[in-house]
């Protein structure tokens, strides 16, 4: 992990570059995969499953009964943990349910906005080096709360028993296909996989690039959610062992993840770096974490204002405020996916059990994207109804505006009604 003490803006910009930020090779490969799926459908999926994941089977959809058979392989302790997480996620997302609004903008002019669930949603669940059963909960629970009628779930071949069990808790169609090919299949449909209304879920750089490309082709996505990242702001009250553990909890996600420490105390920064060396040595995913740390930086700054300025510019997926007064500092947060306040709020609880959603914008997209929430699974429809008097009240302004734009038929659609009523 690189250490920088009061660096210049130029040095910072270079140090905080995301890994593989501009990867033309990935873009080209993803473009080829999308074209392949659009042209060849299931045949392309079976072939890519074999080439990429070594999955030599023509069967890509698993029946829910097969998933339920995995229940006996799961310990009661894990089942109880999943139930606790589900309950908290459901509670937090249920609290987000918006209410329809109706108002009379002027006499005889009634306007309404109603919230409606998306009908069919595609949920991508990462596999790879860490099959994220928690992502099933983070996506399927809010979809269920929102009232989505059909869930289509894709994950790479050979999923773990834990992942299969978690998927079995929901009424969903389940397909063993991963990567960019899964995103393309849900975006455009194949003989087996239905086209969805919107695609959700994080993934590696291929998944993220595929989501960006299909979005440009008119398919809605939740956000670009790629390799995981965390930024910790620490003052002299931070506990180095805690900070190191938080940084490593993201570093173990993947070699293309990134972790950043911004400290106002040189002593805390140095102690945290020492703690990282101690803790990483015993991690099962040590090699992955060490590779991630090569792309990661610890930065010493003068004060918390400077630290927050850097954080807002970086726009982290996860932001941890390991400071004396996190509530006060949190008021200055402008760009972040999710914020964890105080020494006893590890990022891990947001990943699993607190109730907030862990599907968050990465790679700086927190500047203009939100993390997944209940509204992500809803759309709005506006309604309006005018009385005869209401139309009379709007007639002159409406026709004036229509004609100012050169749209005569718009104006006449009002006037024909007024003329008929005056006869």
Residue pairs with C-beta under 8 A, 6 or more apart in sequence:
1 259
1 261
1 273
1 276
1 293
1 296
1 297
1 298
2 15
2 296
2 297
2 298
3 269
3 273
3 297
3 298
3 299
3 300
4 11
4 12
4 15
4 297
4 298
4 299
4 300
5 266
5 299
5 300
6 300
6 301
6 302
7 15
7 299
12 299
12 310
15 297
15 299
16 260
16 297
16 314
18 227
18 229
18 258
18 363
18 364
19 227
19 255
19 256
19 257
19 258
19 295
20 26
20 205
20 256
21 363
23 205
23 209
26 205
26 206
26 209
27 209
27 213
29 180
29 206
30 180
30 206
30 209
30 210
30 213
31 213
33 48
33 179
33 180
33 181
33 184
33 206
33 210
34 180
34 183
34 184
34 187
34 210
34 213
34 214
36 44
36 48
36 181
36 184
37 44
37 45
37 181
37 184
37 185
37 188
37 190
38 184
38 188
40 47
41 190
41 191
42 60
42 190
42 191
42 192
42 193
44 181
44 190
45 60
45 177
45 181
45 185
45 190
45 192
45 193
46 57
46 58
46 60
48 177
48 179
48 181
49 55
49 57
49 60
49 157
49 176
49 177
49 181
50 56
52 178
52 179
52 181
53 156
53 157
53 158
53 178
53 179
54 157
55 157
55 158
55 176
57 157
59 176
60 175
60 176
60 177
60 192
60 193
61 173
61 174
61 175
61 176
61 192
61 193
62 164
62 174
62 175
62 176
64 168
64 171
64 172
64 174
66 164
67 164
67 165
67 167
67 168
67 174
68 168
70 161
70 164
70 165
70 168
71 165
71 168
73 161
73 165
74 161
74 162
74 165
78 162
79 165
81 353
82 133
82 137
82 166
82 169
84 353
85 134
85 137
85 352
85 353
86 137
86 141
86 169
88 353
88 354
88 355
89 137
89 138
89 141
89 142
89 355
89 357
90 141
90 144
90 145
91 355
92 354
92 355
92 356
93 141
93 142
93 145
93 355
93 357
93 373
93 374
94 145
94 374
96 373
96 374
96 375
97 145
97 374
98 115
98 375
98 378
100 112
100 113
100 114
100 115
101 112
101 113
102 110
102 111
102 112
103 110
103 111
103 112
104 110
104 111
105 111
106 390
106 393
106 394
107 389
107 390
107 393
108 386
108 387
108 388
108 389
108 390
108 391
108 392
108 393
109 384
109 386
109 390
109 393
109 394
110 384
110 385
110 386
110 390
111 382
111 383
111 384
112 382
112 383
112 384
113 380
113 381
113 382
113 383
114 380
114 381
114 382
114 383
115 378
115 379
115 380
116 378
116 379
116 380
116 381
117 146
117 147
117 148
117 149
117 377
117 378
117 379
118 146
118 148
118 197
118 198
118 377
118 378
118 379
119 148
119 149
119 150
119 197
120 148
120 149
120 150
120 151
120 152
120 194
120 195
120 196
120 197
121 143
121 148
121 150
121 151
121 152
121 196
121 197
121 198
121 199
121 200
121 377
122 152
122 153
122 154
122 186
122 187
122 196
122 198
122 199
122 200
122 201
123 136
123 139
123 140
123 143
123 151
123 152
123 153
123 154
123 172
123 200
123 201
124 153
124 154
124 155
124 182
124 183
124 186
124 199
124 200
124 201
124 202
124 203
124 207
125 131
125 132
125 133
125 135
125 136
125 139
125 153
125 154
125 155
125 163
125 167
125 201
126 132
126 135
126 155
126 156
126 178
126 201
126 202
126 203
126 204
126 207
127 155
127 156
127 157
127 158
127 159
127 163
127 178
128 156
128 178
128 204
128 254
129 254
129 285
129 288
130 252
130 253
130 254
131 155
131 159
131 160
131 162
131 163
132 163
132 202
133 160
133 162
133 163
133 165
133 166
134 351
134 352
134 358
135 201
135 202
135 358
135 359
136 153
136 163
136 166
136 167
136 169
136 170
137 166
138 357
138 358
138 359
138 372
139 200
139 201
139 359
139 372
140 151
140 153
140 167
140 169
140 170
140 172
142 357
142 372
142 373
142 374
142 376
142 377
143 151
143 200
143 377
144 151
144 170
145 374
145 377
146 374
146 377
146 378
148 377
150 172
150 173
150 194
151 170
151 171
151 172
151 173
152 172
152 173
152 175
152 186
152 193
152 194
152 196
153 167
153 170
153 172
153 173
153 174
153 175
154 174
154 175
154 176
154 177
154 178
154 182
154 185
154 186
154 193
155 163
155 167
155 174
155 175
155 176
155 177
155 178
155 182
156 176
156 177
156 178
156 179
156 182
157 176
157 177
157 178
158 176
159 167
159 176
167 174
173 194
175 182
175 185
175 192
175 193
177 185
177 193
178 207
179 203
179 204
179 206
179 207
179 210
180 206
180 207
180 209
180 210
182 207
183 199
183 203
183 207
183 210
183 211
183 214
184 210
184 214
185 193
186 193
186 195
186 196
186 199
187 195
187 196
187 199
187 214
187 217
187 219
188 195
188 214
188 219
189 195
197 220
198 219
198 220
198 221
198 222
198 376
198 377
199 211
199 214
199 219
199 220
199 221
199 222
200 221
200 222
200 359
200 372
200 376
201 207
201 222
201 225
201 359
202 208
202 225
202 226
202 228
202 359
202 360
202 362
203 211
203 225
203 226
204 226
204 227
204 254
204 256
205 226
205 227
205 256
207 226
208 224
208 225
208 226
208 227
208 362
208 363
211 221
211 224
211 225
212 221
212 224
214 221
215 221
222 359
222 372
222 376
223 359
223 360
223 361
223 365
223 369
223 370
223 371
223 372
224 361
224 362
224 363
224 365
224 369
225 359
225 360
225 361
225 362
225 365
226 256
226 362
226 363
227 253
227 254
227 256
227 257
227 258
227 362
227 363
228 250
228 253
228 254
228 257
228 317
228 318
228 362
229 250
229 257
229 258
229 259
229 260
229 316
229 317
229 318
229 362
229 363
230 246
230 247
230 249
230 250
230 259
230 260
230 316
230 317
230 318
230 319
230 320
230 347
231 259
231 260
231 261
231 262
231 311
231 314
231 316
231 318
231 319
231 320
232 238
232 243
232 246
232 247
232 259
232 260
232 261
232 262
232 319
232 320
232 322
233 262
233 263
233 304
233 307
233 308
233 311
233 319
233 320
233 321
233 322
233 323
233 329
234 243
234 261
234 262
234 263
234 264
234 265
234 268
234 269
234 272
234 322
234 323
235 263
235 264
235 265
235 268
235 304
235 322
235 323
235 324
236 264
236 265
236 267
236 268
237 322
237 323
237 324
237 343
238 263
238 265
238 268
238 272
238 322
238 323
238 343
239 322
239 343
240 268
240 271
240 272
240 274
240 275
241 275
241 279
242 322
242 343
242 346
243 261
243 268
243 272
243 275
243 320
243 322
244 272
244 275
244 276
244 278
244 279
245 275
245 279
245 346
246 320
246 322
246 346
246 347
247 259
247 261
247 272
247 276
247 296
248 259
248 276
248 279
248 280
248 283
248 289
249 346
249 347
249 348
250 257
250 258
250 259
250 292
250 318
250 347
251 257
251 259
251 280
251 288
251 289
251 292
251 293
251 296
252 283
252 285
252 288
252 289
252 292
253 288
253 292
254 288
254 292
255 288
255 291
255 292
256 292
256 295
257 292
257 295
258 292
258 295
258 296
259 292
259 293
259 296
260 296
260 297
260 298
260 299
260 314
260 316
261 269
261 272
261 297
261 298
261 299
262 299
262 301
262 307
262 310
262 311
263 269
263 272
263 298
263 299
263 300
263 301
263 307
264 300
264 301
264 302
264 303
264 304
264 307
266 300
269 298
269 300
272 298
273 298
276 293
280 286
280 289
280 290
280 293
283 289
299 310
301 307
301 310
304 323
304 329
305 332
308 329
308 332
308 333
311 319
311 333
311 335
311 336
312 332
312 333
312 334
312 335
312 336
313 335
314 335
314 364
315 335
315 336
315 361
315 364
315 365
315 366
315 367
316 335
316 336
316 337
316 366
317 336
317 337
317 338
317 360
317 361
317 362
317 366
318 336
318 337
318 338
318 340
318 347
318 350
318 360
319 333
319 336
319 337
319 338
319 339
319 340
320 339
320 340
320 345
320 346
320 347
321 329
321 330
321 339
321 340
321 341
321 342
322 342
322 343
323 329
326 341
326 342
327 341
330 339
330 341
333 339
335 366
335 367
336 366
337 360
337 361
337 362
337 366
337 371
338 350
338 356
338 357
338 358
338 360
338 371
340 346
340 347
340 349
340 350
350 356
350 358
351 358
352 358
356 371
357 371
357 372
357 373
358 371
359 371
359 372
360 366
360 371
360 372
361 369
361 370
361 371
370 376
386 394
388 421
391 414
391 417
391 418
392 418
394 414
395 414
395 415
395 418
398 410
398 411
398 414
399 410
399 411
399 414
399 415
402 408
402 410
402 411
402 414
403 411
